[in-house]
Amino acid sequence: MAKKRPQTKGKPHVTDGARAAGAEGNYPVVGAREPCPCGSGRRYKACHGRAAAHAVTELVQRPFEGLPGEGDWVALRELVPAATTELTLKDGLPEGVPSVTLATVLPMAWPALRRDDGSVLLGLQNDTPSGDISRDLADTLLRALTAEPGNPVQTRRAPADGPRLQDVLASEGTFEPIVHTGFEFWVPDSENASGEVAASLERANAAAIPTVKLTGVDSAYWCETPEKNHLRWVMPHAEEKLLDALARLHAAGTSSLGEDTRLVGSFRAHGLTVPVWDLPSSMQAEDVEKPAAEFAERLAGALASEAPLTPDERRARGGLTNRQVTLS
């Protein structure tokens, strides 16, 4: 649900801290994956949003590989509307930068923002100019660290020999996203927001699908939609091995997460596979915790099997493969 700003010429100059956090201005909140304001019926990223992007070259299939929490990086990039997490730099924070925070999306889809207090927000869901998201994000982050406080950082193509996130961020520690119910983290004082500030937040919050990160397993996210709920689980296993394991469980009738739940397929995102389950609308995130933990145990056993797939398992695998799509 990345929020796109209209294309403008030059670098915008923002001096007020609240405005720099998306609190003022007449810019509509338009997401890269939302309908283009021109009325074409296409998504913004496939319509007028293309003007901001350059040709993609040297596509990196797993841009977040080697970073702590690779699955959660993928989830925050593709699945989660509103989330933040603190980032730790390999060389420490520069003087005058109290913190660096990764956010799923920033106001007007700014790639990054240096707030008035010197802190940095780095947006993750923006379209990037090259085929290496990691290099583009690292370039944006490094420029944000030296930007004038109170200003956003604009997109550019990173130098081909520039550092990647793996070169900039600390490799130790954990990656622990905080999933928010809305985008109030954009502004320092959201409770007292009014006018265009409140309207922008209201539009953004209305478009956000309620999402909760499970606590008992890694990189699994429950979300609520009008007709049914879903669990989308980013898994780090090799795709072929994982599909075999899922097929074994599906053929055995043990791929569900309980009554009225169903493994409906999977998609690929940034080199990882994301199985998806349909859940009844009455099943909340806390109700999925135990079934997901039990499924993780069954999956571990299926992943360890070296036996050839049976005919039933091959048919199950074919069905899963036919329902697999690639997001990125």
DASULDA-V837484 format. One record per residue. RES is the residue in three letters. SS is DSSP state (helix for helix, strand for strand, loop for the rest). PHI is phi as a letter, one per 30 degrees, with the letter a starting at -180 (999 if undefined). OMEGA is omega as a letter, one per 40 degrees, with the letter a starting at -180 (none if undefined). Layout:
{{RES,SS,PHI,OMEGA} {RES,SS,PHI,OMEGA}}
//
This chain:
{{MET,loop,999,a} {ALA,loop,d,a} {LYS,strand,c,a} {LYS,strand,c,i} {ARG,loop,c,i} {PRO,loop,d,i} {GLN,loop,d,i} {THR,loop,b,i} {LYS,loop,c,i} {GLY,loop,i,a} {LYS,loop,c,i} {PRO,loop,d,i} {HIS,loop,c,a} {VAL,loop,b,a} {THR,loop,c,a} {ASP,loop,c,a} {GLY,helix,d,a} {ALA,helix,d,i} {ARG,helix,d,i} {ALA,helix,d,i} {ALA,loop,c,i} {GLY,loop,i,a} {ALA,loop,d,a} {GLU,loop,b,i} {GLY,loop,j,a} {ASN,loop,c,a} {TYR,loop,d,i} {PRO,loop,d,i} {VAL,loop,d,a} {VAL,strand,b,a} {GLY,strand,d,i} {ALA,loop,e,a} {ARG,loop,c,i} {GLU,loop,c,i} {PRO,strand,e,i} {CYS,loop,d,a} {PRO,loop,d,a} {CYS,loop,d,i} {GLY,loop,i,a} {SER,loop,d,a} {GLY,loop,j,i} {ARG,loop,c,i} {ARG,strand,d,a} {TYR,helix,e,a} {LYS,helix,d,a} {ALA,helix,c,a} {CYS,loop,b,a} {HIS,helix,d,i} {GLY,helix,d,a} {ARG,helix,d,a} {ALA,helix,d,a} {ALA,helix,d,a} {ALA,loop,c,i} {HIS,loop,c,i} {ALA,loop,d,i} {VAL,loop,d,i} {THR,loop,b,i} {GLU,loop,h,a} {LEU,loop,d,i} {VAL,loop,c,a} {GLN,loop,d,a} {ARG,loop,b,a} {PRO,loop,d,a} {PHE,loop,c,a} {GLU,loop,d,i} {GLY,loop,j,i} {LEU,loop,d,i} {PRO,loop,e,i} {GLY,loop,i,a} {GLU,helix,e,a} {GLY,helix,d,i} {ASP,helix,d,i} {TRP,helix,e,i} {VAL,helix,d,a} {ALA,helix,d,a} {LEU,helix,d,i} {ARG,helix,d,a} {GLU,helix,c,a} {LEU,loop,c,a} {VAL,loop,c,a} {PRO,loop,d,a} {ALA,loop,b,i} {ALA,strand,a,i} {THR,strand,b,i} {THR,strand,a,i} {GLU,strand,d,i} {LEU,loop,c,i} {THR,loop,c,a} {LEU,strand,d,a} {LYS,loop,e,a} {ASP,loop,c,a} {GLY,loop,i,a} {LEU,loop,d,i} {PRO,loop,d,i} {GLU,loop,d,i} {GLY,loop,i,i} {VAL,loop,c,a} {PRO,loop,d,a} {SER,loop,a,i} {VAL,strand,b,a} {THR,strand,b,i} {LEU,strand,d,i} {ALA,strand,b,i} {THR,loop,e,a} {VAL,loop,a,i} {LEU,loop,c,i} {PRO,helix,e,a} {MET,helix,h,a} {ALA,helix,h,i} {TRP,loop,e,i} {PRO,loop,d,i} {ALA,strand,a,a} {LEU,strand,b,i} {ARG,strand,c,a} {ARG,loop,d,a} {ASP,loop,d,a} {ASP,loop,d,i} {GLY,loop,j,i} {SER,loop,d,a} {VAL,strand,c,i} {LEU,strand,c,i} {LEU,strand,c,i} {GLY,strand,d,a} {LEU,loop,c,a} {GLN,loop,d,i} {ASN,loop,d,i} {ASP,loop,d,a} {THR,loop,c,a} {PRO,loop,d,a} {SER,loop,b,i} {GLY,loop,d,i} {ASP,loop,c,a} {ILE,helix,e,a} {SER,helix,d,a} {ARG,helix,d,i} {ASP,helix,d,i} {LEU,helix,d,i} {ALA,helix,d,i} {ASP,helix,d,i} {THR,helix,d,a} {LEU,helix,d,a} {LEU,helix,d,i} {ARG,helix,d,i} {ALA,helix,d,a} {LEU,helix,d,a} {THR,loop,c,i} {ALA,loop,d,i} {GLU,loop,d,i} {PRO,loop,e,a} {GLY,loop,i,a} {ASN,strand,b,i} {PRO,strand,d,i} {VAL,strand,c,a} {GLN,loop,c,i} {THR,loop,d,i} {ARG,loop,a,i} {ARG,loop,d,a} {ALA,loop,d,i} {PRO,loop,e,a} {ALA,loop,d,i} {ASP,loop,c,a} {GLY,loop,d,a} {PRO,loop,d,i} {ARG,loop,c,i} {LEU,helix,e,a} {GLN,helix,d,i} {ASP,helix,d,a} {VAL,helix,c,a} {LEU,strand,c,i} {ALA,loop,d,a} {SER,loop,d,i} {GLU,loop,c,i} {GLY,loop,i,a} {THR,loop,c,i} {PHE,loop,c,a} {GLU,loop,b,a} {PRO,loop,d,i} {ILE,strand,c,a} {VAL,strand,d,a} {HIS,loop,c,i} {THR,loop,d,i} {GLY,loop,a,a} {PHE,loop,c,i} {GLU,helix,d,i} {PHE,helix,d,i} {TRP,helix,d,a} {VAL,loop,c,a} {PRO,loop,d,a} {ASP,loop,b,a} {SER,helix,d,a} {GLU,helix,d,a} {ASN,helix,c,i} {ALA,loop,d,i} {SER,loop,b,i} {GLY,helix,i,a} {GLU,helix,d,i} {VAL,helix,e,a} {ALA,helix,d,a} {ALA,helix,d,i} {SER,helix,d,i} {LEU,helix,d,a} {GLU,helix,d,i} {ARG,helix,d,a} {ALA,helix,d,a} {ASN,helix,d,a} {ALA,helix,d,a} {ALA,helix,d,a} {ALA,loop,d,i} {ILE,loop,d,i} {PRO,loop,e,a} {THR,strand,b,i} {VAL,strand,b,i} {LYS,strand,d,i} {LEU,loop,d,a} {THR,loop,c,a} {GLY,loop,d,i} {VAL,loop,b,a} {ASP,loop,d,i} {SER,loop,h,i} {ALA,strand,c,a} {TYR,strand,b,i} {TRP,strand,d,i} {CYS,strand,b,a} {GLU,strand,c,i} {THR,loop,b,a} {PRO,loop,e,a} {GLU,loop,c,a} {LYS,loop,a,i} {ASN,strand,c,a} {HIS,strand,b,i} {LEU,strand,c,i} {ARG,strand,c,a} {TRP,strand,b,i} {VAL,strand,d,a} {MET,strand,c,a} {PRO,loop,d,a} {HIS,loop,d,i} {ALA,loop,e,a} {GLU,helix,e,a} {GLU,helix,d,i} {LYS,helix,d,a} {LEU,helix,d,i} {LEU,helix,d,i} {ASP,helix,d,a} {ALA,helix,d,i} {LEU,helix,d,i} {ALA,helix,d,i} {ARG,helix,e,a} {LEU,helix,d,a} {HIS,helix,d,i} {ALA,helix,d,i} {ALA,loop,d,a} {GLY,loop,i,a} {THR,loop,b,a} {SER,loop,c,a} {SER,loop,d,i} {LEU,loop,c,i} {GLY,loop,k,a} {GLU,loop,d,i} {ASP,loop,i,i} {THR,loop,c,a} {ARG,strand,a,i} {LEU,strand,d,a} {VAL,strand,c,a} {GLY,strand,k,a} {SER,strand,a,i} {PHE,strand,b,i} {ARG,strand,c,i} {ALA,strand,b,i} {HIS,loop,h,i} {GLY,loop,i,i} {LEU,strand,c,a} {THR,strand,c,a} {VAL,strand,b,i} {PRO,strand,d,a} {VAL,strand,b,i} {TRP,strand,c,i} {ASP,strand,d,i} {LEU,strand,b,i} {PRO,loop,d,a} {SER,loop,d,i} {SER,loop,d,a} {MET,loop,d,a} {GLN,loop,c,a} {ALA,helix,e,a} {GLU,helix,d,i} {ASP,helix,d,a} {VAL,helix,c,a} {GLU,helix,e,a} {LYS,helix,d,i} {PRO,helix,e,i} {ALA,helix,d,i} {ALA,helix,d,i} {GLU,helix,d,i} {PHE,helix,d,i} {ALA,helix,e,i} {GLU,helix,d,i} {ARG,helix,d,a} {LEU,helix,d,i} {ALA,helix,e,i} {GLY,helix,d,a} {ALA,helix,d,i} {LEU,helix,d,a} {ALA,helix,d,a} {SER,loop,d,i} {GLU,loop,c,a} {ALA,loop,d,i} {PRO,loop,d,i} {LEU,loop,d,i} {THR,loop,d,i} {PRO,helix,e,i} {ASP,helix,d,a} {GLU,helix,d,i} {ARG,helix,d,i} {ARG,helix,d,i} {ALA,helix,d,i} {ARG,helix,d,i} {GLY,helix,d,i} {GLY,helix,d,i} {LEU,helix,d,a} {THR,helix,d,i} {ASN,helix,d,a} {ARG,loop,c,a} {GLN,strand,c,i} {VAL,strand,b,i} {THR,strand,c,i} {LEU,loop,d,a} {SER,loop,a,none}}
//
